[in-house]
Amino acid sequence: MEENRTYGGRYKVIQPVGSGGMAEVYRARDELLGRDVAIKVLSERFSRDPSFVERFRREAQSAANLSHPNIVSLYDYGSDGDTYYIVMEYIDGKTLAEVIEENGPLMPERSAEIAADVAAALQRAHSAGIVHRDIKPGNIMLTISGQTKVTDFGIARAVGGDRDATMTQTGMVIGTAAYLSPEQAQGEPVDARSDVYALGCVLYETLAGSPPFTGDTPLSIAYKHVREEATAPSRLNPDVPADLDAVVLKAMAKDPGTRYNSADEMRADLERFLNGQKVQAAAVTAGATSVMAGSGTQVMRQTEMMYDEPEGRSAWWYVGVTLAVLLVTGVAAFFLATSLFGGGDPVEVPDVVGLTESQAKDELDAVNLDWEVEEKNSSKPPGEVIEQDPEAEAMAEEGDTVTLIVSEGAKQTEVPDLEGMTLDEAQAALEDAKLQLGEQTEEPNDEFEPGQIFDQDPPAGDEVDRNSEVDVFISSGGETVTVPTVTNLSEEDAVANIEAVGLVAAVNHAPDDAPEGTVFAQEPAGGTEAKQGDTVTIGVSEGPGSQPMPDLTGMDGDDAQAMLENDYGLSVTQTGETEPCAEPPGIVCRQDPSSGTEVSPGDSATLYVQGGGGALGLPEFMRFLAFFNLFA
């Protein structure tokens, strides 16, 4: 594909995102509407074949008629020269197949949510008369926000349409082997219940980590869909509840009449499970099955994108039928040889799932069965047997080999640093690290804004199992408290009251008229609101302090005495001035201590007042007369 090629004059290719048997898928930019899209381009080798072009057109037509939140939207269909393309919604995410491959089995509730969304999408298609016919994890997309999207209606057919005949004429079974319904595997007509069966297989895989049936060839897998009953998912994953087992087994019933009648009926049962209600699915018992042989058996090819084989290429069908006949003949010859020549004594295969590898080997040795070991990542403890083949209680012969699938422990991942993130940011970071968001605890914290994560468990940098949970602690901001009133309390009591409500006391000592050791001021004031950890400053009295003596000369004696007693706390005595003084009677002529001298409360002070302080002696009287004559 040429770099930066543009289709239809508007869809500019950015990068490839996938490929299949018939088409290549690219991420492109719709330059007209300014949005990213997915463009599926029919491979050049098929573009010249009218049959393939018609199927491609039919896919566009099928998807264009479906509008649903869980179905990938189709925007456009067209051709550019000899190249045909479909333009679809671009999904930023992964396929369910990729998620299972990376993480193993999903949590039962998450599995049920995804299956319910797919069922809702299928019900929309079925109501439009369209059967998908290739439901599998690779055709189910999960967006980065967790939304489920069904894609690839490439082999969808209108129920009862003429095109059903095309499938039988070509002799091909359409679909992917691991998810084929029994009727689809045998080339019989299909309806909506075939999609229900396939969805049951997908749900099984999300719970167990592997499809219900596996084999070396598509034919051997298809044979198991027709003839064998699936093991309950809970046998492979003990975390699967019995109700979810029942839903899976009902959806995968061999007889279409025993399955859910519609995708909507299956969705309703899944929602009952998610809501904690009892599901309506009854235990599905094994019914009579038909042998997958003869004219009812068709050869199936498994590719990334499955389409009918076009007319004119039926020679491949003959090759397939020949191989099928040879396979059936070989199997028959094997059983015939066994019956004629005999083998080891028959033994029942013991149940060794849940045992350690060593214990399982001992159990198998005890009944003369051989064993081989395969390892697989699992949430189970390392060394524990998580699967076995053949299954428990199956009949085997002495000397047969039992394959033990042994857990090698869960894949490890490093815990990211979530400090300072919001919950949405943490969720995205954990998903990238293959981890899940655990318990969320909100606590006051002064260092982080409300809504920010300030702590986590396990801590950042630890190596933990994939899909394990990380608990987070979220700041609710600083907690507010009421500031207590502590004025007039002792320093000790004031500090205790402040600290009792989660505040911090800051003490300043200063002189004050309040008794020594008593709080005379506080900031902020009592009764106001503050955050825990805030500081309350208190002023504690050192008692009245020393201060300089004022200059009182020229003041009225009584006024001067009142000031010294009230403002300075001094003990004041007035006495008559005995030295020459030009002040009028009652006025302070001089003072002791003199102005500027440091005095403290309780100190003594004397005011020498003109004509005051007692009877005048002769000297005082003469000075008074002299003073009086000055003004005569």
C-alpha positions in Angstrom: 0.0 0.0 0.0 1.4 3.4 -1.0 2.1 5.8 1.8 -0.4 8.7 2.1 -2.7 7.3 -0.5 -6.1 9.0 -0.6 -9.3 7.1 -1.5 -12.3 8.8 -2.9 -10.6 12.2 -2.9 -11.0 12.5 0.9 -9.8 9.5 2.9 -6.0 9.8 3.4 -4.3 6.6 4.7 -2.4 7.1 8.0 -1.3 3.6 8.9 -2.3 -0.1 8.6 -4.2 -1.6 11.5 -5.1 -5.1 10.3 -5.5 -7.5 7.5 -7.6 -10.6 6.6 -8.2 -13.1 3.8 -9.8 -10.6 1.5 -9.1 -7.1 2.7 -6.7 -4.7 4.4 -7.8 -2.3 7.1 -6.2 1.1 7.6 -6.6 4.1 9.8 -7.3 7.1 7.6 -8.2 10.7 7.9 -11.5 12.0 6.5 -10.2 15.3 5.2 -13.6 16.6 4.4 -15.1 16.1 7.9 -11.8 16.2 9.8 -12.1 12.9 11.7 -10.2 9.6 11.8 -11.9 6.6 10.2 -11.2 3.0 9.5 -11.1 2.1 5.8 -11.3 -1.5 4.6 -9.9 -2.0 1.2 -10.6 -5.1 -0.9 -7.4 -6.9 -1.8 -6.3 -6.3 -5.4 -6.3 -10.1 -6.2 -10.1 -10.2 -5.4 -11.0 -6.8 -6.9 -11.2 -8.4 -10.4 -13.6 -11.1 -9.2 -17.3 -10.0 -9.5 -18.3 -12.5 -6.8 -15.9 -11.0 -4.2 -16.8 -7.5 -5.2 -20.5 -8.4 -4.7 -19.8 -9.9 -1.2 -17.9 -6.8 -0.3 -20.7 -4.6 -1.4 -23.1 -6.8 0.5 -21.1 -6.3 3.7 -21.4 -2.5 3.3 -25.1 -2.9 2.7 -25.6 -5.1 5.8 -23.7 -2.7 8.1 -25.2 0.4 6.6 -28.7 -0.7 7.7 -27.7 -1.2 11.3 -27.4 1.7 13.8 -26.7 0.7 17.4 -24.3 1.9 20.1 -22.7 -1.6 20.2 -22.2 -1.9 16.4 -19.4 -0.3 14.5 -20.9 2.5 12.3 -20.5 2.4 8.5 -20.0 5.9 6.9 -19.3 5.3 3.2 -18.8 2.7 0.5 -17.2 3.3 -2.9 -14.5 2.5 -5.4 -11.4 4.2 -6.6 -10.5 2.9 -10.0 -10.4 -0.9 -9.6 -10.1 -0.6 -5.8 -13.2 -1.1 -3.6 -13.4 0.2 0.0 -15.7 0.6 3.0 -15.3 3.5 5.4 -16.2 2.8 9.0 -16.1 4.2 12.5 -12.5 4.1 13.8 -12.3 2.3 17.2 -9.5 3.3 19.5 -9.0 0.1 21.5 -8.3 -3.6 21.2 -10.2 -6.7 20.1 -11.5 -9.0 22.7 -9.2 -11.6 21.4 -6.2 -9.4 22.1 -7.5 -8.7 25.6 -7.9 -12.4 26.4 -4.5 -13.2 24.9 -2.8 -10.5 27.1 -4.7 -10.9 30.3 -6.2 -14.4 30.3 -9.7 -15.0 31.7 -11.7 -11.9 32.5 -13.6 -11.3 35.7 -17.1 -13.0 35.5 -18.9 -9.7 35.9 -16.8 -8.1 33.1 -17.4 -11.1 30.8 -21.1 -10.9 31.4 -21.1 -7.1 30.6 -19.3 -7.7 27.3 -21.6 -10.6 26.3 -24.7 -8.6 27.2 -23.5 -5.7 25.0 -22.8 -8.1 22.1 -26.3 -9.7 22.6 -27.8 -6.2 22.3 -26.0 -5.6 19.1 -27.0 -9.0 17.7 -30.6 -8.4 18.6 -30.5 -5.2 16.5 -29.1 -7.1 13.6 -31.6 -10.0 14.0 -34.5 -7.6 14.2 -33.4 -6.3 10.7 -33.3 -9.9 9.5 -29.5 -10.2 9.4 -27.5 -13.1 11.0 -23.8 -12.2 11.6 -22.5 -15.8 11.3 -19.0 -15.0 12.4 -19.2 -13.8 16.1 -15.8 -14.3 17.7 -13.5 -12.4 20.0 -11.6 -11.0 16.9 -14.8 -9.3 15.7 -15.6 -7.7 19.1 -13.8 -4.4 19.8 -13.3 -2.9 23.3 -12.7 0.9 23.3 -10.4 2.5 25.7 -13.4 3.7 27.7 -14.7 0.1 27.9 -17.5 0.2 25.3 -18.2 -2.9 23.3 -18.5 -2.7 19.5 -19.4 -5.6 17.1 -17.7 -5.4 13.7 -17.2 -7.3 10.5 -20.5 -8.2 8.9 -18.5 -9.5 6.0 -20.3 -12.9 5.8 -23.6 -11.7 7.3 -26.7 -12.9 5.4 -30.4 -11.9 5.3 -32.3 -14.7 6.9 -34.2 -16.8 4.4 -32.7 -14.9 1.4 -31.6 -16.4 -1.9 -28.0 -16.1 -0.8 -28.4 -19.0 1.6 -28.4 -21.2 -1.4 -25.1 -19.8 -2.5 -23.4 -21.2 0.5 -24.6 -24.7 -0.1 -23.9 -24.5 -3.7 -20.3 -23.6 -3.1 -20.0 -26.4 -0.6 -18.3 -24.3 2.1 -19.1 -23.9 5.7 -18.9 -20.2 6.5 -17.5 -19.0 9.9 -14.6 -19.6 12.2 -14.2 -23.2 13.5 -13.9 -22.4 17.2 -17.3 -20.6 17.3 -19.4 -22.6 14.8 -22.8 -23.8 15.8 -23.5 -27.5 15.1 -25.9 -26.7 12.3 -23.4 -24.2 10.8 -20.6 -26.8 11.0 -22.8 -29.3 9.1 -23.6 -26.8 6.4 -27.3 -26.6 7.4 -29.4 -23.4 7.3 -28.7 -21.0 10.1 -30.8 -18.4 11.9 -30.4 -16.0 14.8 -29.8 -18.9 17.2 -26.5 -19.7 15.5 -25.3 -16.3 16.6 -26.5 -17.1 20.1 -24.4 -20.3 20.1 -21.3 -18.4 18.9 -21.8 -15.8 21.6 -22.0 -18.6 24.1 -18.6 -19.8 22.8 -17.2 -16.2 23.2 -18.5 -15.9 26.7 -17.0 -19.3 27.5 -13.6 -18.1 26.3 -13.7 -14.9 28.3 -14.3 -17.0 31.4 -12.0 -19.9 30.8 -9.3 -18.2 28.8 -9.6 -20.6 25.8 -12.4 -21.7 23.4 -14.8 -24.5 24.4 -13.3 -26.8 21.8 -9.8 -27.0 20.3 -8.1 -29.2 17.8 -5.3 -29.6 15.3 -7.6 -28.8 12.3 -10.8 -26.9 11.7 -12.5 -30.1 10.8 -11.6 -31.7 14.2 -12.9 -28.6 16.0 -16.1 -28.6 14.0 -16.6 -32.3 14.8 -16.4 -31.5 18.5 -19.1 -28.8 18.1 -21.4 -31.4 16.7 -20.6 -34.4 18.9 -19.0 -33.3 22.2 -20.4 -31.5 25.2 -18.4 -28.5 26.4 -16.9 -28.7 29.9 -18.5 -26.1 32.2 -16.3 -23.0 32.4 -16.2 -23.3 36.2 -14.2 -26.6 35.8 -11.4 -24.5 34.3 -11.9 -21.4 36.3 -13.4 -21.9 39.8 -14.2 -18.2 40.0 -17.1 -18.7 37.5 -20.4 -18.7 39.4 -22.9 -21.5 38.7 -25.5 -19.1 37.2 -23.0 -18.0 34.6 -22.2 -21.6 33.8 -25.9 -22.1 33.2 -26.1 -19.2 30.8 -23.1 -20.4 28.8 -24.3 -24.0 28.5 -27.8 -22.9 27.5 -26.5 -20.7 24.8 -24.3 -23.6 23.6 -27.0 -26.2 23.5 -26.5 -28.6 20.5 -30.2 -28.4 19.6 -31.2 -24.8 18.5 -34.6 -25.3 20.1 -33.0 -25.7 23.6 -30.9 -22.5 23.3 -32.1 -19.0 24.1 -34.8 -18.2 21.6 -33.2 -14.8 20.8 -30.1 -12.7 21.6 -32.4 -10.4 23.7 -33.4 -13.3 25.8 -29.8 -14.2 26.5 -29.0 -10.5 27.2 -31.9 -10.4 29.8 -30.5 -13.4 31.6 -27.0 -11.9 31.7 -28.4 -8.7 33.2 -30.2 -10.8 35.8 -26.8 -12.2 36.7 -25.2 -8.7 36.9 -28.1 -7.5 39.1 -27.6 -10.4 41.5 -30.9 -12.1 40.5 -31.4 -15.8 39.7 -30.9 -16.5 36.0 -33.6 -18.4 34.1 -31.2 -20.7 32.2 -31.7 -24.3 33.2 -28.9 -26.8 33.2 -28.5 -28.0 29.7 -28.3 -31.8 29.4 -26.6 -33.6 26.6 -29.1 -34.5 23.9 -28.8 -36.8 21.0 -26.2 -35.6 18.4 -25.8 -36.5 14.8 -22.6 -37.8 13.4 -20.7 -35.2 11.5 -20.2 -37.3 8.4 -21.6 -37.9 4.9 -23.4 -35.3 2.9 -24.2 -33.2 6.0 -20.5 -32.5 6.7 -18.8 -29.8 4.7 -15.2 -28.7 4.7 -14.5 -25.4 6.5 -11.6 -23.0 6.0 -10.6 -20.7 8.8 -9.2 -17.3 7.9 -9.2 -13.9 9.5 -12.1 -12.8 7.4 -14.4 -15.7 6.2 -16.2 -15.5 2.9 -18.0 -17.9 0.6 -15.8 -19.5 -2.0 -16.8 -18.0 -5.4 -18.2 -20.0 -8.2 -15.7 -21.5 -10.5 -13.4 -22.6 -7.7 -15.3 -25.6 -6.6 -12.2 -27.8 -7.2 -11.1 -26.9 -3.8 -14.2 -28.3 -2.4 -13.5 -31.7 -3.9 -10.0 -31.6 -2.3 -11.6 -30.8 1.0 -14.2 -33.6 0.7 -11.4 -36.0 -0.2 -9.4 -35.0 2.9 -12.5 -35.4 5.0 -13.2 -38.8 3.7 -9.6 -39.9 4.3 -9.8 -38.5 7.8 -13.0 -40.4 8.6 -11.7 -43.5 7.0 -8.5 -43.3 9.1 -10.5 -42.8 12.3 -12.6 -45.8 11.5 -9.6 -47.9 10.7 -8.0 -46.9 14.0 -11.0 -48.0 16.0 -11.3 -51.2 13.9 -7.7 -52.0 14.6 -8.1 -51.4 18.2 -11.1 -53.7 18.4 -9.3 -56.5 16.6 -5.9 -56.4 18.2 -6.8 -54.9 21.5 -4.9 -52.3 23.6 -4.3 -51.6 27.2 -6.9 -52.2 29.9 -9.5 -49.4 30.0 -9.1 -47.0 32.9 -11.0 -43.9 34.1 -9.0 -40.7 33.9 -8.7 -39.2 37.4 -9.5 -35.6 38.1 -6.2 -33.9 38.7 -7.2 -30.2 38.2 -6.3 -28.3 41.3 -3.5 -30.6 42.3 0.2 -29.8 42.2 2.1 -31.1 39.2 3.8 -33.7 41.4 0.5 -34.9 42.9 -1.1 -35.1 39.5 1.7 -37.2 38.1 1.4 -39.6 41.1 -2.4 -39.9 40.5 -1.8 -40.7 36.8 1.1 -43.1 37.5 -1.2 -45.0 39.9 -3.6 -45.9 37.0 -0.8 -46.5 34.5 -1.4 -43.4 32.5 1.5 -41.4 31.0 1.6 -37.6 31.2 3.1 -34.6 29.5 3.2 -31.1 30.9 2.5 -27.7 29.3 2.8 -24.4 31.2 0.5 -21.5 30.9 0.1 -18.1 32.6 -2.7 -18.2 35.1 -4.0 -16.5 38.3 -3.6 -19.8 40.0 -0.5 -20.5 42.1 2.6 -21.7 40.1 2.8 -25.4 39.8 -1.0 -26.0 40.1 -2.7 -28.1 37.4 -5.4 -25.8 35.8 -6.5 -28.0 32.9 -6.2 -31.6 31.7 -6.8 -33.5 28.5 -8.6 -35.9 28.5 -10.9 -34.6 31.1 -11.7 -36.3 34.4 -13.9 -39.4 34.2 -13.2 -39.9 30.5 -12.2 -43.5 29.6 -8.7 -44.2 28.4 -6.4 -47.2 28.1 -3.3 -47.9 30.1 -0.3 -46.2 28.6 -2.4 -43.3 27.1 -1.0 -39.8 27.7 -2.8 -37.2 29.7 -1.8 -33.6 29.0 -1.4 -31.5 32.1 -1.7 -27.7 31.8 0.2 -26.3 34.7 0.1 -22.7 36.0 3.3 -20.8 35.8 1.7 -18.0 37.7 0.2 -14.7 36.6 2.1 -12.4 34.4 3.7 -9.6 36.3 3.5 -5.9 35.8 4.9 -2.8 37.4 2.5 -0.6 39.5 2.5 3.0 38.1 2.8 6.1 40.2 -0.7 7.5 40.7 0.2 10.4 43.0 -1.4 13.6 42.0 -3.7 12.0 39.4 -7.5 12.2 39.3 -9.5 8.9 39.3 -10.0 9.0 35.5 -6.3 9.5 34.9 -5.5 6.7 37.4 -8.0 4.4 35.7 -6.3 4.9 32.3 -2.8 4.5 33.8 -3.8 1.2 35.5 -5.4 -0.1 32.3 -2.2 0.5 30.4 -0.4 -1.4 33.1 -2.9 -4.3 32.9 -4.2 -3.5 36.4 -7.5 -2.7 37.9 -8.7 0.2 40.2 -9.4 -1.2 43.6 -10.8 0.4 46.8 -11.1 4.2 46.8 -10.8 6.0 50.2 -11.4 9.7 50.6 -9.5 11.5 53.4 -8.6 15.1 54.2 -5.2 16.1 53.0 -3.7 19.6 52.9 -1.0 18.9 50.4 -3.3 17.8 47.5 -6.3 19.4 45.8 -9.6 17.7 46.4 -10.0 14.8 44.0 -6.3 14.1 43.7 -4.7 10.8 44.7 -2.2 11.2 47.5 -1.4 7.6 48.3 -1.8 4.1 46.9 -1.5 0.4 47.8 0.6 -1.4 46.5 3.1 1.5 46.1 4.5 2.6 42.8 7.2 0.5 41.4 6.1 -2.8 42.9 5.9 -5.9 40.7 2.4 -7.4 41.0 0.2 -9.9 39.1 -1.6 -8.6 36.1 -5.3 -7.8 36.7 -4.7 -7.3 40.4 -6.2 -4.3 42.1 -4.5 -1.1 43.3 -6.3 0.8 46.2 -6.1 4.6 46.2 -6.5 7.3 48.7 -8.1 10.5 47.4 -7.8 14.0 49.0 -11.0 15.7 50.1 -9.0 18.8 50.9 -8.1 20.1 54.3 -10.7 19.4 57.0 -12.2 22.6 58.6 -12.7 23.0 62.4 -13.9 25.7 64.7 -11.2 27.8 66.4 -11.7 27.6 70.2 -11.7 30.9 72.2 -8.7 30.8 74.5 -8.3 34.4 75.8 -8.0 34.7 79.6 -6.9 31.1 79.8 -3.5 30.0 81.0 -0.9 29.3 78.3 -1.0 25.6 79.0 -4.8 25.3 78.8 -4.9 27.5 75.7 -2.4 25.3 73.8 -4.2 22.1 74.9 -7.5 23.4 73.6 -6.0 24.5 70.2 -4.2 21.2 69.6 -7.3 19.2 70.6 -9.1 20.2 67.4 -6.2 19.6 65.1 -4.8 23.1 65.0 -1.2 24.2 65.8 -0.5 26.8 68.6 2.1 29.5 68.1 2.9 31.4 71.3 4.2 35.0 71.6 5.1 36.3 75.1 4.7 40.1 75.6 4.2 42.6 78.5 0.5 43.3 79.2 -1.7 44.4 82.0 -3.2 40.9 82.0 -1.9 38.6 84.8 1.4 37.0 83.9 1.0 33.7 82.0 -2.5 34.6 80.8 -3.6 34.7 77.1 -4.5 38.3 76.3 -5.0 38.0 72.5 -5.4 35.3 69.7 -5.4 35.2 65.9 -7.7 34.0 64.3 -10.4 34.8 66.7 -12.4 32.1 68.5 -15.5 30.8 66.7 -14.0 31.2 63.1 -13.4 28.3 60.8 -9.9 27.0 59.9 -8.4 23.9 58.2 -6.8 21.2 60.3 -3.1 21.9 60.6 -3.6 25.7 60.5 -1.8 27.9 63.1 -3.5 29.9 65.8 -1.2 32.6 67.3 -1.8 33.5 70.9 -0.3 36.4 73.0 0.7 35.4 76.6 1.2 38.2 79.1 4.6 38.6 80.8 2.9 41.0 83.2 3.2 44.8 82.9 6.6 45.9 81.7 9.0 48.7 82.6 8.7 52.0 80.7 10.4 55.4 80.8 9.1 58.0 83.3 7.2 60.8 81.5 8.0 64.5 82.0 5.3 65.8 84.3 6.6 69.4 85.0 4.0 72.0 84.2 1.1 69.5 84.7 -1.6 69.8 87.4 -0.4 67.7 90.3 -3.6 65.7 90.6 -3.7 65.0 86.9 -0.1 63.9 86.9 -0.7 61.6 89.9 -3.7 60.0 88.2 -1.7 59.3 85.0 1.2 57.7 86.9 -1.1 55.5 89.0 -3.4 54.4 86.2 -1.1 54.1 83.2 2.2 53.2 84.9 1.0 51.5 88.1 3.2 53.7 90.3 2.7 54.6 93.9 2.6 58.5 93.8 3.1 61.1 96.6 2.6 64.8 96.2 4.7 67.2 98.3 5.2 71.0 98.4 8.1 72.4 96.4 10.9 73.7 98.7 13.1 75.1 95.9 12.5 78.2 93.8 9.8 77.4 91.2 8.1 79.7 88.8 5.0 77.5 88.4 1.6 78.6 89.7 0.2 76.9 92.8 -0.8 73.2 92.3 1.5 72.8 89.3 4.3 70.2 89.3 7.7 72.0 89.5 9.8 68.8 89.5 9.6 65.0 89.9 11.4 62.0 91.2 12.3 59.8 89.3 13.2 62.3 86.6 11.8 61.9 83.2 13.3 59.1 81.0 14.1 56.9 84.0 12.8 53.3 83.6 10.0 52.6 86.0 7.9 49.5 86.6 4.4 49.0 88.2 4.7 49.3 92.0 7.6 51.7 91.9 7.3 54.9 94.0 7.2 58.4 92.5 7.2 61.9 94.2 5.7 65.0 92.6 6.9 68.4 93.9 4.0 70.8 93.5 4.1 74.6 93.8 2.2 75.6 97.0 1.0 72.0 97.7 1.9 69.2 99.9 1.2 70.8 103.3 1.5 74.2 105.2 4.0 76.7 103.9 7.0 77.5 106.1 8.5 81.0 106.2 10.9 80.3 103.3 8.2 79.0 101.2 5.9 81.9 102.1 8.6 84.5 101.2 9.2 82.8 97.9 5.5 82.8 97.3 5.4 86.6 98.0 8.3 87.2 95.7 6.5 85.2 93.0 3.3 87.1 93.6 5.2 90.5 93.4 6.3 89.6 89.9 2.7 89.7 88.8 1.7 92.7 91.0 
